[in-house]
Amino acid sequence: MIEIFDGHNDSVQRIKEYSPNGIDFLERSTVGHLDLPRAEEGGMVGGLFAMFVRPEQPPRDNLTVTQAGHEVALPGAISLAYAKREIAKQLAALKTLEARACGKIRLTTSVDEIERARLDHSFAMVIHMEGAESIGPDLQELDELYDSGLRSLGLVWSRPNIFGHGVSFGWPRSPDKGPGLTPLGMDLVRECNRLGVMIDLSHLNERGFWDVAELSAAPLVATHSCVHTICSSTRNLTDMQLDAIRESDGIVGVNLCVNDVRPDGRRDGNTSLDMVACHFAYLADRLGVDHVAIGSDFDGTMIPAAIADASGLPNLVTALREHGFDYTSLRKIASENWMRVLHLSLR
Ligand code: ZN
């Protein structure tokens, strides 16, 4: 079985160490997409695990559907104090889970540690944070998070914060929405480069993307995004953005989110894996196969029923093989490309 390292999931939200109604990550569940037994069944050996702070208030119904498509109004910003509290809980939850797993799970901070975990048959988690709301203007919290193991950061989720503006959800729409990074956002990019924290561009609006492209010394990374030319969702990457990612030796993790995959932007679980494979093929063509990977978005969205959960990842590999990817390319897409980019991004 081909080993898979996944670029993005939201499973931290669902583990019982964080959520009172959450799942036991060490036991096979039928809820959600990911736990250790299902990861093992699917050949998933590790991935980037996102910490994320939900809105303080349940979100309003902010979806507008017209004949010309749909648009979701951007949720409001959240407070630093609330975000810090929730992220501290999620970090503690991950450490508790690691301790309870008796070596079956390891929180890793470098490619060397990931490789060692794989040799020891230990599942390698890399800690990511989706949205920098728990970091204040003096960026001191970034150092603390780094010391706690954070190695990957999305400056924004799809909402504004003091660093920049997330892209709102919509189809068919351009990702060019709102202004670029704030001066503090630029400081945060420099500080991530200095520490060796990978910067994730998924959820950033287009102007913010170009600011990072201009400033950052590291490869440009979108952990879970698809191709805008195929599905014109705001969350997807335009050809110009893809070209910039290629030139930086960066990477795109293909998101399995059905409404970012389908050309019609519909939220429909009966999305074929051939359709998903079209995004991989487009990216391999435009970027070269060294710059394409998987960013499942497990436990964060609706994925194709033909994959269903992490145990169905071999079905994705089969679809890619049937689409013409050879064994060498499949190994690159499945994990080797992530290892290269993580190696260049972390230190
Ligand atoms: Zn996301």
Residues whose N, C-alpha, C, O or C-beta is under 5 A from the ligand:
A	BS01	ZN	none
